[in-house]
Amino acid sequence: MEEDGGSEATEDGDGDEATTDAAGDGAEAATDAGDGAAPALSEAEAELAAQREFRERIEKRKAEKKGPISAGAKLSGTAADLLAAVRAVESGEKPAAPFLDRPAPAAAPDRPAPAPEPARPRTPEPAPAPRSAPPEALAATAAVLAEGGAPAALAGPVAEVLGAQAAEALREDPWRLLAVPGVRPEQADGFARALLGAGCGPDDERRTAALIGLLLERAALRGHTAQDAETVRAALAGHAVTDPGAAVEHAVAEGVVLAFREGPEDPEPEAAEEPGAPADGPDDGDGPEPEPVRVLLGLDRYALAEESLADGLARLVNACEKDADWTEAASAAGSSSASELIRTVAAHGLVAHTGGEAARAEPAALITAARGLGLRALGATHSADGRHRLAGATGDPATAVTLAGLLSGTEGPGRDEEGALAVDLLVVLDAPQLDVETAAMLVESLADGTRLVLSGDPGVLGSAGAGRVFADVLAARSCPQIASRTPDPGPIGELVSGIGIGELNQVEAPGREVVIVPVRDAGEAVHRTVQLVADSVPRAIGVPSSDTQVITVGHGGSAGTRALNAALKQRLNPGPGRFGGFDPGDRVVHVPAPGRTVPAVVVSADAEGLHLDCGGTEVVVPQGRVESVVRHGWALSAHQAAGTRWPAVVVVLPGDAAQGLSRAWVYTAFGRGERHLSVVHGVDQALPRAVAQSPAQDRTTRLRDLLEAAAR
């Protein structure tokens, strides 16, 4: 690993610090449903439509409190039982207490696989227009907001979240204002005091219920699908709630949240004592300590998704049937790991496959082998770049789609007459990027008898959405796991492989594949980064600036993505930003839905909107949405970069980034470069310390327990 002290950089870049933009993470930017019907449905609109359809199904299930579960619905097994219990509590038929003692779900029963249906392409329907309240409803909402001292500008967002009856909803429960993104508890408290007067207190049940919902929504943004009840109670106490336990019980009783018991099941009743036996024997204290019981709280949105996903994965495991002789295909595979993967998939409906970038050749060989047997085999990736790499490995563009495009119907073979995806084998690469809601949508879309392979590198950062699906599947050991024995080649592969086991090694890089650039402070980090991208890497490595990606720890700060993007734009594509801050030729990222980051280049702008080139696909972003879904993209966070690779990568580690480093972060960022990696290093010993620390489960989820229970 070579250290670059500055000999390669001969031209000065722009080192001035750029002021930060308004707060906003491209990976978390919320998007509307669309801005009116368009002649053709874009991928982003179709994806949003699919997400809305899934969430609307959940909302419909919540609304049907008194009705039976519809016969033949996709939701079944433990998910259906959970839904019935939710309805019973919400309707008052049962108290909330049973939720606290809810037993683990039983294993899903075997289901026979139906005869395959002929494929029928499905034309995606136009995305529905965003919900907009009529002018009189907006006026009424603005009036209530003004009465409570809140800005009238909130009327639109409030009406979008609460609907046309937003004014009435706010009068009945002022704390529903917390459902609007960006509203803080103290602001909602002030609004409530202005509307309710002296009758408003910190223990108002409407307030505590809204606070609990807000706490769990914030936890979901950090990846959690549930939170420990004790953690929630402590947070409530921090918001001046005098009886957090009672507040939690009320929220569960009202159906605001669900409660789940983790720990040993209730012991079986003791057998009848023999005559003459002592009634109560002394406790000698030598027995094992009982395992503590843990209560988790979760929003029904994620609870239903995890229950549905666990049930669906068990269904795939049980419905697998032998449909071909895979022996010859396994023998003809190019590596022993690929042969093992093919043999395993031949006999199982669900398989987990782990490995680095080079190991992607094994799922590619599996897809090719399955198609050679006449099966409808397909690979789905997290990004368009991953789709191109998979298509190159199989030699057939028809074998690769993005997962978002597959679910939205804009890519892939379509669906059969039952609404299931027309595939016999689906391989999901970049599986760590699967959040629980997307995974549940996917599994619901697979017919009985479909084989599913989840493949990915367990060392990379997890999904932008809630859940840790791939990690939970691996931890539950509910299906066969194939670990690739194919190492990533070259100095970058050697470096990243060491990081994966906690070692930051010096590697030989005769072709300057890995270069360390030491810096003293954030200002110098920005200066050297611009030099590397604009001059050193193109001249010394032969990779143009347009193929070099900068990755840094965060969005804010003097060397975050916003500061770096401002400096890189000034050097590489200066301009007035006349199109909402953008100029033709700007490198940007488009965020069509929360958690998805699509690299693009600005082409032009007109009355229709901002025209982007997303890897050869034209996307038009309406003017009203540009600010929320388009960011400059010369510099990204590691979360945004996951699932994509570039010929050259510059990783920026300013001194104030030390707290944001982890082994998974370093592993992900350093692994994005194909030919070259430059590390702008200003964190001293914080880097090797972060790599050496053992990775811990950083997300609270229930999926692993559900999968383990289903396997028993």
Salt bridges, closest charged atoms under 4 A:
GLU2 OE2 - ARG512 NH1 2.44
ASP4 OD2 - ARG512 NH2 3.56
GLU8 OE1 - ARG539 NH1 3.37
GLU11 OE1 - ARG571 NH2 2.89
ASP12 OD1 - HIS527 NE2 3.94
ASP25 OD1 - HIS555 NE2 2.78
ASP35 OD2 - ARG625 NE 3.96
GLU43 OE2 - ARG596 NH2 3.44
GLU47 OE1 - ARG596 NH1 2.38
GLU53 OE2 - ARG57 NH1 3.64
GLU59 OE1 - LYS62 NZ 3.39
GLU64 OE1 - ARG87 NH2 3.48
ASP101 OD1 - ARG261 NE 3.84
GLU147 OE1 - ARG171 NH2 2.69
GLU186 OE2 - ARG184 NE 2.87
ASP189 OD1 - ARG207 NE 2.91
ASP204 OD2 - ARG206 NH2 2.90
GLU205 OE1 - HIS250 ND1 3.61
ASP228 OD2 - ARG294 NE 2.96
GLU230 OE1 - ARG233 NH2 2.97
GLU262 OE1 - ARG294 NH1 3.50
ASP266 OD1 - ARG261 NH2 3.52
ASP300 OD2 - LYS62 NZ 3.94
GLU307 OE2 - ARG102 NH1 3.49
GLU307 OE2 - ARG702 NH2 3.00
ASP311 OD2 - ARG111 NH2 3.30
ASP323 OD2 - ARG451 NH1 2.63
GLU340 OE1 - ARG485 NH1 3.03
GLU357 OE2 - ARG360 NE 3.79
GLU357 OE2 - ARG389 NH1 2.47
GLU362 OE1 - HIS353 NE2 2.71
ASP385 OD2 - ARG389 NE 2.91
ASP396 OD2 - ARG371 NH2 3.77
GLU411 OE2 - ARG387 NH1 3.19
ASP424 OD1 - ARG376 NH2 2.99
ASP430 OD1 - ARG360 NH1 2.91
GLU437 OE1 - ARG55 NH2 3.29
GLU437 OE2 - ARG301 NE 2.74
GLU444 OE1 - ARG57 NH2 2.81
GLU444 OE2 - ARG61 NH2 3.77
ASP448 OD1 - ARG315 NH1 2.65
ASP472 OD1 - ARG468 NH1 2.83
GLU524 OE1 - ARG520 NH2 3.59
ASP535 OD2 - ARG539 NH2 2.54
ASP583 OD2 - LYS569 NZ 2.78
ASP583 OD1 - ARG578 NH1 3.48
ASP586 OD1 - LYS569 NZ 2.96
ASP586 OD2 - HIS632 NE2 3.08
ASP606 OD2 - HIS611 NE2 3.01
GLU618 OE2 - HIS611 ND1 2.86
GLU708 OE2 - ARG704 NE 2.96
